[in-house]
């Protein structure tokens, strides 16, 4: 995809958003069509359920239309949508306790991003499909064990792949706050990995007794 084409698409989306903010529902519908597939994939990465992902994506777009005047343009529009998606998802599951986790192999941000990229691959090879589903579910369980603010920065950084500045603008906080939350989130995930490793070792030792 050429840079000229990308710039043209961004310009077109920006024009449609301006029309939508002025009350043009049809223009917003065009914006929705441009983002709905990517948004559904993000929702599916969060919940692991196609039907629930569809509902979450639709709810997100409805909420985006209602609050469109609050979009300030200091971050990518898709990042702003995903911030709404995360809030909708949190409202959906907040009455439930986080699912337990069994392992988490990421040792640093690079390894974590690589794992998430594999887990959210939309077209895996046939012999990898089951493994990828298992890994995606594992990542979701680990992230769901984090506090909501830490879940937000992890998702926007590694799933949406936005910059620290873009995340800060979308969440309405400073870049320093994003860095701090990201640091603590990754530290907690590494702690989960250590705990699960000890648990696995105990289980393995018990099985040999």
C-alpha positions in Angstrom: 0.0 0.0 0.0 1.6 3.3 -1.1 2.0 6.2 1.3 0.0 8.4 -1.1 -3.0 5.9 -0.9 -2.7 5.8 2.9 -2.7 9.6 3.2 -5.7 9.7 0.9 -7.7 7.3 3.1 -6.8 9.2 6.3 -7.8 12.4 4.7 -11.1 10.9 3.5 -11.8 9.5 7.0 -11.0 12.9 8.5 -13.4 14.6 6.2 -16.2 12.1 7.0 -15.6 12.6 10.7 -15.9 16.3 10.3 -19.3 15.8 8.6 -20.3 13.3 11.3 -19.5 15.7 14.1 -21.8 18.2 12.3 -24.6 15.7 12.6 -24.3 13.7 9.3 -25.3 10.2 10.3 -24.6 8.9 6.8 -21.0 10.1 7.0 -20.6 8.3 10.3 -22.0 5.2 8.7 -19.2 5.4 6.1 -16.7 5.7 9.0 -18.2 2.6 10.7 -17.9 0.6 7.5 -14.2 1.5 7.3 -13.5 0.3 10.9 -16.1 -2.4 11.8 -14.0 -5.4 10.7 -10.9 -4.3 12.7 -13.1 -3.4 15.6 -14.7 -6.8 15.6 -11.3 -8.4 15.6 -10.3 -6.4 18.6 -13.5 -7.3 20.4 -13.0 -11.0 19.6 -9.4 -10.8 20.9 -10.9 -9.5 24.2 -13.7 -11.9 24.7 -13.0 -14.9 22.5 -16.7 -15.2 21.4 -17.8 -14.3 18.0 -21.4 -13.4 18.9 -20.4 -11.3 22.0 -17.7 -9.6 19.9 -20.3 -8.6 17.4 -22.5 -7.1 20.1 -19.5 -5.3 21.7 -18.4 -3.8 18.4 -21.9 -2.6 17.6 -22.3 -1.1 21.1 -19.0 0.6 20.7 -20.0 2.3 17.4 -23.3 3.4 18.9 -21.5 4.9 21.9 -19.0 6.5 19.6 -21.8 8.2 17.7 -23.3 9.5 20.9 -20.1 10.9 22.1 -18.4 11.9 18.8 -18.2 15.5 19.7 -15.7 14.5 22.4 -13.3 13.1 19.9 -10.5 15.7 19.8 -8.3 14.3 17.1 -5.1 14.1 19.2 -5.1 10.3 18.8 -6.0 7.9 16.0 -9.8 7.5 15.7 -9.4 3.7 15.9 -7.5 4.0 19.2 -10.4 6.2 20.5 -12.9 3.5 19.4 -10.9 0.8 21.2 -10.8 2.8 24.4 -14.6 2.9 24.2 -14.6 -0.9 23.4 -12.6 -1.6 26.5 -15.0 0.3 28.7 -18.0 -1.5 27.2 -16.3 -4.8 27.7 -15.4 -3.9 31.3 -19.0 -3.0 31.9 -20.1 -6.4 30.5 -17.8 -8.5 32.7 -17.4 -6.3 35.9 -19.9 -8.4 37.8 -17.8 -11.5 37.1 -14.6 -12.5 38.8 -11.5 -12.6 36.6 -10.9 -16.0 35.0 -8.0 -17.9 36.5 -4.7 -18.2 34.6 -2.3 -21.1 34.4 0.8 -19.7 32.6 2.2 -16.7 31.0 5.5 -17.0 29.0 6.2 -13.4 28.1 9.4 -12.1 29.7 9.4 -8.7 28.3 7.3 -6.3 26.1 8.8 -7.6 22.8 8.0 -11.2 23.7 4.5 -10.3 24.8 3.8 -8.4 21.6 5.0 -11.3 19.5 2.7 -13.7 21.4 -0.2 -11.4 20.9 0.5 -11.0 17.2 0.3 -14.8 16.9 -2.7 -15.1 19.1 -4.7 -12.6 17.0 -3.6 -13.8 13.6 -6.8 -13.8 11.5 -5.6 -16.4 9.0 -3.5 -19.1 10.9 -2.3 -22.3 9.2 -4.6 -25.3 9.7 -2.2 -27.1 12.0 -1.7 -24.0 14.2 -5.4 -23.1 14.7 -5.9 -25.0 17.9 -2.7 -23.9 19.4 -3.5 -20.2 18.5 -6.9 -20.5 20.1 -5.3 -21.9 23.3 -2.7 -19.1 23.3 -5.4 -16.4 22.7 -7.5 -17.7 25.6 -4.4 -17.8 27.8 -3.5 -14.2 27.1 -7.0 -13.1 27.7 -7.1 -14.8 31.1 -3.9 -13.3 32.2 -4.9 -9.8 31.1 -8.3 -10.1 32.7 -6.5 -10.7 36.0 -5.0 -7.2 35.8 -6.7 -4.0 37.2 -8.8 -2.2 34.5 -6.3 0.6 34.0 -3.6 -1.8 33.3 -5.8 -3.8 31.0 -6.4 -0.6 29.0 -2.7 0.2 28.3 -1.8 -3.4 27.6 -4.6 -3.7 25.0 -4.0 -0.3 23.4 -0.2 -0.8 23.2 0.0 -4.4 22.1 -3.3 -5.2 20.4 -4.1 -1.8 18.8 -0.3 -1.1 18.5 -0.6 2.6 19.1 2.1 4.9 20.4 2.4 6.0 24.0 1.4 9.5 23.0 -1.7 8.2 21.2 -2.7 6.1 24.1 -2.3 9.0 26.5 -4.5 11.2 24.3 -7.2 8.5 24.0 -7.3 7.9 27.8 -7.0 11.6 28.7 -3.8 11.2 30.8 -0.1 12.0 30.5 2.5 9.9 28.6 4.2 9.4 32.0 1.1 7.9 33.4 0.8 5.5 30.4 4.5 4.5 30.9 3.9 3.8 34.6 0.8 1.8 34.0 2.5 -0.2 31.3 5.5 -0.9 33.4 3.4 -2.1 36.4 1.1 -4.2 34.1 4.1 -6.0 32.5 5.6 -6.5 35.9 2.4 -8.1 37.2 2.2 -10.3 34.1 5.8 -11.5 34.7 4.8 -12.2 38.3 1.9 -14.3 37.1 4.3 -16.3 34.9 6.6 -16.9 37.9 3.7 -18.0 40.1 2.3 -20.3 37.5 5.7 -21.8 36.9 6.0 -22.7 40.6 2.5 -24.1 40.6 3.3 -26.3 37.5 6.5 -27.5 39.2 4.5 -28.5 42.4 1.9 -30.4 40.3 4.6 -32.2 38.3 6.4 -33.2 41.5 3.1 -34.4 43.1 2.3 -36.5 40.1 5.6 -38.4 40.5 5.1 -39.3 44.2 
